[in-house]
Amino acid sequence: MVESIVLSGVAIGCLYALIAIAYNVMFSASRVFSFTAGTLGMVGGVLGSIFVLRMGLPVWVGFLGALAGGALLGIVTEIVAVRPVLKSLDQHLYVLSTLALALIVQQFTAIEFGTDAQPFPRIFDIARGGFDQQYWLPMLACVVTIVGLELLYRHTLVGHAFRAIAEDNYAARALGLPERGLRLASFALAGAIGALAGFAGGQLLLAFFANAPMLTFYGFVPVALGGMGNNRGAIVAGLILGLFQQTANFLVGGIFASVAVFAAFIVVLLAFPDGLAGASAQRRV
Amino acid sequence: MSITRRQALKSASAAALATAIAKPAIAAKDPILVGYLPAVTGPSSSTGIGITRGTELAVQEINKAGGVDGRQIELITRDTQSDPTKAVNGAAELTRAAKVSVVFGPLNSGESLAVVPLLARTKTLQIHPCWVDSLTDVKKYPLCFRNAPTNQQIGGAANRYVVEVLKKKKVAVISDTTGYGTASANAYVPMLKQMGAEVVYQGNVDAANPDLKPEILRMQSAGAEAIMPWSVNAGFLSRIINTRGQLNWDVPIVGQTTLGSGQTKALLEKPEYWGKVYPNNFRPVSYGADGKLPPRAAAFIDRLRSNKIDMSDTLLWWIGVGYDSPYMLAEAIKAVGTDTEKLAGYFNKLKDFAGVYGDISFTPEQHDGYPDKQVVMVEANSLKDGAFNLAPGYGAA
């Protein structure tokens, strides 16, 4: 039982963490919570299935295609659902615009791809075993993303620019940074990360249009618990969420497991309104 | 030449008389308008596409044989696009603009839930093959008849198979959190208990839950001898089957038709996991222990083949119910004409209409026409020409 809880819990937790990172990357660039994050994950899984199983493309081509599709959806999100409402952030119109776009993509997928869950390809042609690729692929994707983002943000000029607009976009613009272009690039990056989650978790979640709302909801929990915009907090909270959810599945089961997860979420937020790893933002004026 | 008022009146009277006399002769040659509301596009269209193949074949055959008393059947089809709103629009158009005599469909319960009350208000005779129990009601919808089983019959057949045929007394019932899943489990669990079975596990699980191992282990430790899943979600069902296989647990899985669908099969980790999986189906369109279809269905398959109708991507019972419905209507119209009340009166006394899909009977108190005994379980991994082998344990019909 413990092995099952750890394997599934960590794997699912990594997927939640990746979706939370997608939320954060978009949030850092725009101060907008884009509720298309879960949809990006769903699209990664569906595109992977289409490219590899339906079209018969090699796995690596399907993988790159899925990431490109996610990045494209990220860009569309920025142009269609975020940019028009940026001037009225205080009215929180982005909630409506991003949710609407997420619903459109989800319904379009249901109509064109089907309402049934469909198979996702085995990525590596190796026999099924206890520590199967369906578990370690999400973990690997999570590690690669963390390391990649650390390298990008800390060791590249573009990464510094991302951090600059996340810190203070007015000041960044005043310094001549192309804020709009960087925001667009951030959304493309978030799209690729979301699609990576869907592709890496495809064997676990299958290619299914209804994964979108599930990932959107469960991916938001680590964001809230880990602190908004805080990737390290999101990863820790994502892993805790996955393990807690899987433990609840074993101990109480059924829909009570979901109830337990959200009850714990509410209790934690009541105790730590800024999230487990968060702190009230301070800004020198 | 001038025409006097008397001559004009005479001519008008003669013309009116001639029109009145000629009317029945013209009406007799008018086509019989039958409204048809399938979903042939959209997410729920696989059923509609299969049923339509049978419906169109039957109408062609009837018309080729001279129609009903010389009148051709004209099928006026409106694709509901798997959308209840469009189904309602189609039904309104069929009854108000096209003035059809009767409506066959919709073919999915979601659309029928929206359309049945509308057709009841417009006093249109309706035949549909949808399973949701509330879709017939002799008081609320006296002109609505169902030539297919209800969900109660579907669950009842599965329960009978587990308790009476397989002799399993400890049962695990699992459903997803949809309305269908929850309602089915809530309806079938008391039925199981009444039959003397012990429900050792009852779970209601989110269909998107990627790991059902905890649930299956819980069933196993509770001593379940059979798993009864109630869901139409192929992903959910395949996870149950896969997890049972991974645990090398060989209890039978007995339940809804989706267990035997191609979508479920596509999601199985190993083909052998589909063994000992028994979905609902229907005895008149199932292969018996001798590997043969009943004579009516066998002859029907030959007819489908000779008409080059594809069976590889659909189910025989879908084509069968589509084929039977126009014939049932044609027999009724031949007997009593197209008057709605007379047709309803005819159907209220219908006894054992011998269709390919089943023997349909109605009474004034019972508009659910499919017989319990023809709802059976079949082997999921035995699909051939759209039909399955009867599950083990059934005797001859």
Interface residues (C-beta under 8 A of the other chain):
Chain A: M1 S4 S8 I12 A110 I111 G114 T115 D116 A117 Q118 P119 R128 G201 L204 L205 L206 F208 A210 N211 M214 Q246 N249 F250 G253 G254 I255 A257 S258
Chain B: G42 P43 S44 T177 G203 N204 V205 D206 A207 A208 N209 P210 D211 K213 P214 E215 L217 R218 N233 A234 G235 F236 S238 Q263 A266 L267 E269
